[in-house]
Amino acid sequence: MSDWNQNIIDEFRANGGTVTTMGFGRRLVLLHHTGARTRTQRVAPLAALRPDVDTWWIAASKGGAPDNPDWFHNLRAHPDVVIETPDDGTVAVRARVLEGAERDTAWAEFTAMSEGFRSYEQKTARVIPVVELARR
């Protein structure tokens, strides 16, 4: 894990889910996921939207890279995961990749939230996946 990610994780945990670095505020979750091949336990800090009390959306943007982030592949292999949230603590969730109009609606919310997501879309030829994390 990069030092940057670890610093974000540490700040999240030290401040009850609030991260002032880069203006994240309370819009992050910490995704606990299992390596698809290695089965290694990992934690990834991710920007999240919350369309309702039992659902979070995360985008597999990887900063506009040409490929999806490792955590995306891990969720496809092991969809039952846990997230740490600013408001609900630790929550067991099931991951589902959104498709079609559902994905497009969620992605529009990400691009409305942040110039960063708009720029990621412009950097890559791939359709950036959006994953729904639904409370189990």
C-alpha positions in Angstrom: 0.0 0.0 0.0 1.3 3.4 -0.8 2.3 5.8 1.9 -0.3 8.3 0.5 -3.1 5.7 1.0 -1.9 4.8 4.4 -1.9 8.5 5.4 -5.5 8.9 4.2 -6.5 5.7 6.1 -4.8 7.0 9.3 -6.5 10.4 9.0 -9.9 8.8 8.4 -9.6 6.7 11.5 -8.1 9.4 13.7 -10.8 11.9 12.8 -14.0 9.8 12.8 -14.2 9.6 9.0 -13.3 13.2 8.2 -10.3 13.6 5.9 -9.2 17.2 5.2 -6.4 16.1 2.8 -7.5 17.2 -0.7 -10.8 18.3 0.6 -12.3 14.8 0.9 -14.3 15.7 4.0 -16.6 12.8 4.9 -17.0 11.5 1.3 -14.6 8.5 1.7 -15.1 4.9 2.7 -12.4 2.4 3.6 -12.9 -0.7 1.5 -11.6 -4.0 3.0 -11.1 -6.4 0.2 -9.4 -9.8 -0.5 -6.9 -10.3 -3.3 -8.4 -12.3 -6.1 -5.3 -14.4 -6.5 -3.3 -13.9 -3.4 -6.2 -13.8 -0.9 -4.2 -11.0 0.9 -6.4 -8.7 2.9 -6.2 -5.0 1.8 -7.8 -1.7 2.6 -8.4 1.0 0.0 -9.6 4.6 0.7 -12.2 5.5 -1.9 -14.5 8.4 -2.7 -18.1 7.3 -2.2 -21.6 8.6 -2.8 -24.5 7.4 -0.8 -27.8 7.3 -2.7 -29.6 5.9 0.3 -29.0 4.7 3.9 -28.1 1.1 2.8 -26.1 1.8 -0.3 -22.7 3.4 -1.3 -21.3 3.9 -4.8 -17.6 3.8 -5.6 -16.0 4.4 -9.0 -13.2 2.3 -10.4 -11.5 5.4 -12.0 -7.9 4.7 -11.1 -7.1 8.3 -11.9 -8.1 7.8 -15.6 -5.6 4.9 -16.1 -6.2 2.6 -19.1 -7.0 -0.4 -16.7 -9.2 -0.9 -13.7 -7.8 -0.8 -10.2 -6.9 -4.0 -8.5 -9.6 -3.6 -5.9 -12.2 -3.8 -8.7 -10.9 -7.2 -9.8 -10.9 -8.3 -6.1 -14.5 -7.3 -5.7 -15.6 -9.3 -8.7 -13.9 -12.4 -7.2 -15.0 -11.7 -3.6 -18.1 -9.5 -3.6 -18.9 -9.8 0.1 -16.7 -7.2 1.9 -16.7 -4.7 4.7 -16.4 -1.0 4.5 -15.6 1.6 7.2 -17.8 4.6 6.9 -17.8 8.1 8.5 -21.4 7.8 9.8 -22.2 4.1 10.3 -18.9 2.6 11.4 -18.0 -0.8 10.0 -20.6 -2.2 7.6 -20.9 -5.6 5.8 -21.8 -5.0 2.2 -22.1 -6.9 -1.1 -20.5 -5.4 -4.2 -22.4 -5.3 -7.5 -21.1 -3.7 -10.7 -23.7 -1.3 -12.1 -24.5 -1.7 -15.8 -26.3 0.4 -18.5 -28.5 3.3 -17.4 -27.9 2.5 -13.7 -24.2 2.9 -14.2 -24.6 6.1 -16.2 -26.9 7.7 -13.6 -24.4 6.9 -10.8 -21.4 8.1 -12.9 -23.2 11.4 -13.6 -23.3 11.9 -9.8 -19.5 11.3 -9.5 -18.8 13.8 -12.3 -21.1 16.4 -10.7 -19.3 15.9 -7.4 -15.8 16.4 -8.6 -13.8 17.9 -11.5 -11.3 15.0 -10.8 -13.8 12.4 -12.0 -14.6 14.5 -15.1 -10.9 14.6 -15.9 -10.4 10.9 -15.3 -13.1 10.2 -17.9 -11.3 12.4 -20.4 -8.0 10.6 -19.9 -9.2 7.1 -20.7 -10.9 5.2 -23.5 -12.5 2.7 -21.1 -15.9 3.1 -19.5 -15.2 3.7 -15.8 -17.1 1.1 -13.8 -19.3 2.1 -10.9 -19.8 -0.4 -8.1 -22.7 -0.5 -5.7 -22.0 -1.6 -2.2 -25.3 -2.7 -0.6 -25.7 -3.4 3.1 -26.0 -7.1 3.9 
